[in-house]
Amino acid sequence: MTEPDFLRDTRSSYDTIATAYDEQFAGWIDRKPVDRAVLSLFAELVRAKGNIEVVDVGSGPGYIARHLKSLGLDVFGIDLSREMVELARRRYPDIRFEEGSMTALDLPEGGLGGICAWYSTIHVPLDLLPGVFAGFRRALVPGGHLALGFQSGDEITHYDEGFGHAVSLDFYRRSPDLVAGLLTDAGFEVYARAEREADAGEKTRHGYLIARS
């Protein structure tokens, strides 16, 4: 099967900017209290169900995986970009990171207690999101939890430059109500939702959803 253009472009772009991205965003989760609060709730819900194995999908340099591990979860990461995976492996050698795509997760059915996709569905076109969410649900145990973080809005922005490098990235901003509806259609029950205003240096509001299978 031919790989969709957006996957090839996203992989190539993040391979190109991995080092610069890491230099700018290292430690960013420590400056985001709302993000940490939502992830803390997600971790508590996962721990309460007993299966603490969690995947961070779109794990990038590994910051969120590291944070989830600190919250008591048995976490591993999957990312499309080989350079991001290698960077995460060097930074956090006690956590497993693998290459892979959320559009075709190679995971056992019903094996995970949780899935976290933190600002990683933002590059996926709308018509492919239902399939992504269906794949998430298949990988979760019954009653397992999914946590999503994303920029809130209704526009698409294309970037052909990032961190001083040529890239080709589409960013999709979506309302929590839209994403919640897609999750419901995929068989999830939305448990919690939140939005926050843009912090300094940000351009949009941010949305958060926790759902259970």
DOFIKE-612691 format. One record per residue (C-alpha): x, y, z; chain; residue number from 1; residue in three letters. Coordinates in steps of 0.25 Angstrom, whole numbers, plus 5000, padded with zeros to 4 digits. Example, Ala and Ser with C-alpha at 12.3 -4.5 7.8 and 13.67 -1.06 7.14 Angstrom:
BEGIN
<<5049 4982 5031> A 1 ALA>
<<5055 4996 5029> A 2 SER>
REM end
This chain:
BEGIN
<<5000 5000 5000> A 1 MET>
<<5005 5014 4996> A 2 THR>
<<5009 5022 5008> A 3 GLU>
<<5000 5035 5010> A 4 PRO>
<<5007 5048 5006> A 5 ASP>
<<5005 5054 5020> A 6 PHE>
<<5012 5042 5027> A 7 LEU>
<<5024 5044 5018> A 8 ARG>
<<5024 5059 5020> A 9 ASP>
<<5022 5058 5035> A 10 THR>
<<5033 5048 5037> A 11 ARG>
<<5043 5056 5028> A 12 SER>
<<5040 5069 5035> A 13 SER>
<<5042 5064 5049> A 14 TYR>
<<5054 5056 5045> A 15 ASP>
<<5060 5070 5040> A 16 THR>
<<5056 5078 5052> A 17 ILE>
<<5057 5068 5063> A 18 ALA>
<<5070 5074 5070> A 19 THR>
<<5065 5088 5069> A 20 ALA>
<<5051 5084 5074> A 21 TYR>
<<5057 5077 5086> A 22 ASP>
<<5066 5089 5089> A 23 GLU>
<<5054 5098 5089> A 24 GLN>
<<5043 5090 5096> A 25 PHE>
<<5052 5082 5106> A 26 ALA>
<<5045 5082 5120> A 27 GLY>
<<5032 5089 5114> A 28 TRP>
<<5023 5080 5122> A 29 ILE>
<<5028 5086 5135> A 30 ASP>
<<5023 5099 5130> A 31 ARG>
<<5009 5094 5127> A 32 LYS>
<<5000 5092 5139> A 33 PRO>
<<4987 5089 5132> A 34 VAL>
<<4994 5078 5123> A 35 ASP>
<<5000 5072 5136> A 36 ARG>
<<4987 5072 5143> A 37 ALA>
<<4980 5065 5131> A 38 VAL>
<<4991 5055 5130> A 39 LEU>
<<4991 5053 5145> A 40 SER>
<<4976 5050 5144> A 41 LEU>
<<4979 5040 5133> A 42 PHE>
<<4989 5033 5141> A 43 ALA>
<<4980 5032 5153> A 44 GLU>
<<4969 5026 5144> A 45 LEU>
<<4979 5016 5138> A 46 VAL>
<<4985 5011 5151> A 47 ARG>
<<4971 5009 5157> A 48 ALA>
<<4968 4999 5146> A 49 LYS>
<<4980 4991 5149> A 50 GLY>
<<4987 4990 5136> A 51 ASN>
<<4997 5001 5136> A 52 ILE>
<<5003 4998 5122> A 53 GLU>
<<5002 5010 5114> A 54 VAL>
<<5007 5015 5100> A 55 VAL>
<<5010 5029 5097> A 56 ASP>
<<5007 5031 5082> A 57 VAL>
<<5015 5042 5075> A 58 GLY>
<<5025 5042 5086> A 59 SER>
<<5035 5051 5080> A 60 GLY>
<<5047 5054 5089> A 61 PRO>
<<5040 5046 5100> A 62 GLY>
<<5036 5057 5110> A 63 TYR>
<<5022 5052 5112> A 64 ILE>
<<5026 5037 5113> A 65 ALA>
<<5036 5041 5124> A 66 ARG>
<<5025 5049 5131> A 67 HIS>
<<5015 5037 5130> A 68 LEU>
<<5026 5028 5136> A 69 LYS>
<<5028 5038 5148> A 70 SER>
<<5013 5036 5150> A 71 LEU>
<<5014 5021 5152> A 72 GLY>
<<5011 5016 5138> A 73 LEU>
<<5018 5005 5131> A 74 ASP>
<<5020 5014 5118> A 75 VAL>
<<5026 5012 5104> A 76 PHE>
<<5027 5021 5092> A 77 GLY>
<<5024 5021 5078> A 78 ILE>
<<5027 5032 5068> A 79 ASP>
<<5027 5033 5053> A 80 LEU>
<<5041 5040 5052> A 81 SER>
<<5054 5032 5054> A 82 ARG>
<<5062 5044 5058> A 83 GLU>
<<5051 5046 5069> A 84 MET>
<<5052 5032 5074> A 85 VAL>
<<5067 5032 5074> A 86 GLU>
<<5067 5045 5082> A 87 LEU>
<<5057 5039 5092> A 88 ALA>
<<5065 5027 5094> A 89 ARG>
<<5078 5034 5097> A 90 ARG>
<<5070 5044 5107> A 91 ARG>
<<5062 5033 5114> A 92 TYR>
<<5069 5020 5113> A 93 PRO>
<<5060 5013 5123> A 94 ASP>
<<5048 5015 5114> A 95 ILE>
<<5045 5007 5101> A 96 ARG>
<<5043 5015 5088> A 97 PHE>
<<5040 5010 5075> A 98 GLU>
<<5037 5015 5061> A 99 GLU>
<<5022 5014 5056> A 100 GLY>
<<5010 5021 5051> A 101 SER>
<<4997 5023 5059> A 102 MET>
<<4990 5020 5045> A 103 THR>
<<4994 5006 5046> A 104 ALA>
<<4998 5002 5060> A 105 LEU>
<<5005 4989 5062> A 106 ASP>
<<5000 4986 5075> A 107 LEU>
<<4993 4974 5081> A 108 PRO>
<<4978 4975 5082> A 109 GLU>
<<4972 4978 5096> A 110 GLY>
<<4986 4979 5103> A 111 GLY>
<<4988 4993 5108> A 112 LEU>
<<4982 5000 5120> A 113 GLY>
<<4984 5014 5114> A 114 GLY>
<<4988 5021 5101> A 115 ILE>
<<4993 5036 5101> A 116 CYS>
<<4993 5044 5089> A 117 ALA>
<<4998 5058 5093> A 118 TRP>
<<4998 5068 5082> A 119 TYR>
<<5001 5057 5072> A 120 SER>
<<4987 5055 5065> A 121 THR>
<<4989 5070 5060> A 122 ILE>
<<4995 5065 5047> A 123 HIS>
<<4985 5055 5043> A 124 VAL>
<<4975 5059 5033> A 125 PRO>
<<4960 5058 5038> A 126 LEU>
<<4956 5047 5029> A 127 ASP>
<<4967 5038 5035> A 128 LEU>
<<4964 5041 5050> A 129 LEU>
<<4952 5031 5051> A 130 PRO>
<<4961 5020 5047> A 131 GLY>
<<4972 5025 5056> A 132 VAL>
<<4962 5025 5068> A 133 PHE>
<<4957 5011 5064> A 134 ALA>
<<4971 5006 5065> A 135 GLY>
<<4973 5012 5078> A 136 PHE>
<<4961 5006 5084> A 137 ARG>
<<4965 4992 5078> A 138 ARG>
<<4978 4993 5086> A 139 ALA>
<<4972 4996 5099> A 140 LEU>
<<4966 4987 5110> A 141 VAL>
<<4951 4988 5112> A 142 PRO>
<<4950 5001 5121> A 143 GLY>
<<4964 5005 5117> A 144 GLY>
<<4966 5020 5116> A 145 HIS>
<<4971 5030 5105> A 146 LEU>
<<4976 5044 5107> A 147 ALA>
<<4977 5054 5096> A 148 LEU>
<<4983 5068 5096> A 149 GLY>
<<4982 5077 5084> A 150 PHE>
<<4981 5091 5079> A 151 GLN>
<<4966 5096 5079> A 152 SER>
<<4960 5103 5067> A 153 GLY>
<<4955 5100 5053> A 154 ASP>
<<4966 5104 5044> A 155 GLU>
<<4977 5097 5036> A 156 ILE>
<<4991 5103 5036> A 157 THR>
<<5002 5099 5026> A 158 HIS>
<<5017 5102 5030> A 159 TYR>
<<5028 5100 5020> A 160 ASP>
<<5038 5105 5029> A 161 GLU>
<<5041 5102 5044> A 162 GLY>
<<5053 5104 5053> A 163 PHE>
<<5061 5110 5041> A 164 GLY>
<<5059 5097 5032> A 165 HIS>
<<5050 5094 5021> A 166 ALA>
<<5038 5085 5025> A 167 VAL>
<<5024 5082 5020> A 168 SER>
<<5015 5081 5032> A 169 LEU>
<<5000 5083 5033> A 170 ASP>
<<4994 5086 5046> A 171 PHE>
<<4979 5083 5049> A 172 TYR>
<<4972 5091 5060> A 173 ARG>
<<4959 5084 5064> A 174 ARG>
<<4949 5087 5075> A 175 SER>
<<4947 5078 5087> A 176 PRO>
<<4933 5075 5083> A 177 ASP>
<<4937 5071 5069> A 178 LEU>
<<4948 5061 5074> A 179 VAL>
<<4938 5056 5085> A 180 ALA>
<<4928 5053 5074> A 181 GLY>
<<4938 5045 5067> A 182 LEU>
<<4942 5037 5079> A 183 LEU>
<<4928 5034 5082> A 184 THR>
<<4926 5029 5068> A 185 ASP>
<<4938 5020 5070> A 186 ALA>
<<4932 5014 5082> A 187 GLY>
<<4938 5022 5093> A 188 PHE>
<<4931 5028 5105> A 189 GLU>
<<4936 5042 5107> A 190 VAL>
<<4939 5044 5122> A 191 TYR>
<<4945 5058 5123> A 192 ALA>
<<4948 5070 5115> A 193 ARG>
<<4955 5083 5117> A 194 ALA>
<<4960 5095 5110> A 195 GLU>
<<4970 5106 5114> A 196 ARG>
<<4974 5119 5108> A 197 GLU>
<<4987 5121 5100> A 198 ALA>
<<4999 5123 5109> A 199 ASP>
<<5010 5133 5105> A 200 ALA>
<<5016 5130 5092> A 201 GLY>
<<5004 5121 5088> A 202 GLU>
<<4994 5125 5077> A 203 LYS>
<<4981 5117 5080> A 204 THR>
<<4973 5111 5092> A 205 ARG>
<<4977 5096 5095> A 206 HIS>
<<4967 5085 5097> A 207 GLY>
<<4968 5072 5105> A 208 TYR>
<<4959 5059 5105> A 209 LEU>
<<4960 5047 5114> A 210 ILE>
<<4951 5035 5108> A 211 ALA>
<<4949 5021 5112> A 212 ARG>
<<4947 5009 5103> A 213 SER>
REM end
